[in-house]
Amino acid sequence: MAQPDFCSAGKTGATLSVDAARLRTVAAVAPMREAEDLPLDRALGRVLAAPPQATVDLPPFDNAAMDGYAVSTRDLTGDGPWSLPVSDRVAAGDTRPLILQPGKAVRIFTGAPIPSGADAVLMQERVRRDGDILTIPEAPRAALNIRRRGEDQRAGEPPLPCGHLLTAPRLALLAGTGIPQVSAFCKLRVGLFSTGSELQEPGTPLSHGQIYNSNRVMLRALLALPWIALTDYGILRDDAGAIRTAIRRAAEENDVVISSGGVSAGEEDHILDALRREDATLDVLKVAIRPGKPLTVGRVAGALYVGLPGNPYAAAVTFGQIARPALRKAAGLTEVPDVWIPAVSGFDYSRTTGRREYVPVTWDRRDAMGRPVLQRLGRGASASLRPIAVAQGIAVIEPDMPHVNKGQPLQVEPLLA
C-alpha cells in the first residue's frame, strides 16, 4: 500500500511499500519467449522452456533396492524359520530373463532386475546362508526392498514443468528418463552501467573527491548466472547527453537495463530526466525501504529499466528485494524461492517507523527452538560496505515496528551458502 510521502528525494507521487513496488516491477516485465535446444551437458542453470516427455519408465524395470536374496512370499507359509536352496545369482546389468523357480531363492545385488516370480528381497544381514541353503527366520511382506518400474517417473509424462531451473538433480532426472536434450529459454540479456563522475575502477589512482566503483563488481557478481547474458557498459560520467545516449543504446541491445547511481534528484542525478526524454514509462519512483528509497523502475525502448541507488548497501538491498524477482520472471522462471527463515533478535534497536528496514546481521548460536540469535552489524548506513560483506544474513524489520527487543522473533535471509 502507499505510505506517507516523506523523504521523497525530490520525486513526486506516493511512496510505495516494498511489496507493492516489487509487484509493480514484476508486472512491468515481459517474460522471455525465445528458446533454444541444448544437450543436457550444456543446460545446467538454464530455464526449461517446454516440458520434455520421458522416453522410458524410471526405473525401467523392477529392481532390488539392496543386496540380498530374491524370494517369493508364497513359499514362506506356516511357521518359520524356512529353508530355501539358492539357485542362481543376478547382479546389476544382467540382461537374462531370469525366472525364480518355486521353492527357490536367488542371490541378488542392488540395482539388479527382479526375477520373474519373486516378490520380495531379503536383506543379506537378516538371513543365514550355509553353502547353497538359505535360512529365513522371519517372513517378509510382499514388495519388500523392491523398486517398482515407473515409481519415479512414467514414460510419456513430463518429468519437469516449463519455467523450472535446470539444476544438477533435475538434469539427472531427465537423463534417467532417456531425454538427451531440452528446450531452454534463451539467456536474458542484461545491460549494466554505473553513473558518477566520482567513480574510478579499482587499481586506478584516486584524486581528491573520488571513490572506487564497488557497485560494478557487486552487481556483476550478482548477475553472474547461467541464465543471464551480461553486457557491462562501464562508468557513465555525470553528463546528461551521454547518459541519455547510453540508456537508449543499452535498452535497444538488452531485455533489462540496470544502473546504479543518479536516481535521486540532485542537479547531477540525470537518470530520471534521461528516461523521460526517451519516453520511458516509469512504474516505481519511491519505495518505503531502508536503505534504498531512491529507486527508478520502468520500461524504455521495450526493455525493463531498473535504476538502483548509488550507495552500495542500498544497491544490494534493492537489487535483492525488487530487481531480482523481476529478472527471474523476465528469464521465464516460474518458481518463487522461499529464502527467509525464522530467527530471534539478540539486540535492542529503536528506529523511525514507516519504512521496511533490512539489517545486516550475524549469529554464532541458536535458541532452544533452533532459531539463529541475531546480532546487528554496523549502523545500517546505506553507503556502508563492511557490514554487508561480513554479514551472515539480512534481517527484515517491518515498517510499523518502532522497537526491536532482545528475544523478539524476526525473519532473516541467509547470505552465506
Secondary structure, DSSP 8 states (H G I E B T S, - for coil): -EE---S-TT--S-EE-HHHHHHHHHHT------EEEEEGGG-TT-BB-S----SS-BSSS-EESSSEEEE-GGG--SSS-EEEEEEEEE-TT--S--B--TT-EEEE-TT-B--BT--EEEEGGGSEEETTEEEESS---TTTTEE-TTSSB-TTS-SS-TT-B--HHHHHHHHHTT--EEEEE--EEEEEEEE-TTEE-TTS---TT-EE-HHHHHHHHHT--TTEEEEEEEEE-S-HHHHHHHHHHHHHH-SEEEEES--S-STT--HHHHHHHTT-EEEEEEB-EES--EEEEEEETTEEEEEE-SSHHHHHHHIIIIIHHHHHHHTT--------EEEEE-S-EE--SSSEEEEEEE-S-B-TTS-BEEEE-S---TT--HHHHH-SEEEEE-TT--EE-TT-EEEEEE---
